[in-house]
Amino acid sequence: MSAEARYDLCLASFADLDAATLYAILRLRSEVFVVEQDCVYLDPDGRDAEPGTRHLWIERAGAIRAYLRILDDGDVPRIGRVVTAPDARGGGLAGTLVTEALKVIGDRPSVLHAQAHLKNFYAKFGYEQTGPEYIEDGIPHIPMLREAPPPVR
């Protein structure tokens, strides 16, 4: 793998994010969720700064190429805001992030609310639909749960 093709996997709490990184994360989320998907909503929802939230992203040459956050909802962590830059899609970055997020989550169950067309993507990681499809910001979503993995014997 050449140095130019190298991606860095990064994990931080809100307090550990520098201003430039936070700006790049919020810009990517706005580019995709607000502009590309044409959803007018307030993306910075107050949860990014919660003490238990973990921000996970892939960076290349200083640019954020993919991102997700893990919210601390008590016993069941929540994965959300999964996003890949349009010109970086199809390279497995989102899968790399979900795999890493599951390492961070460890043996606990976790939940997410997926865009309905991504159901099979999340199913590859053990997530199963737990409720009916619903519309959020004009986009069909489904609630999903990944049970805690069985103990290793």
Disulfide bonds with the S-S distance in Angstrom:
none
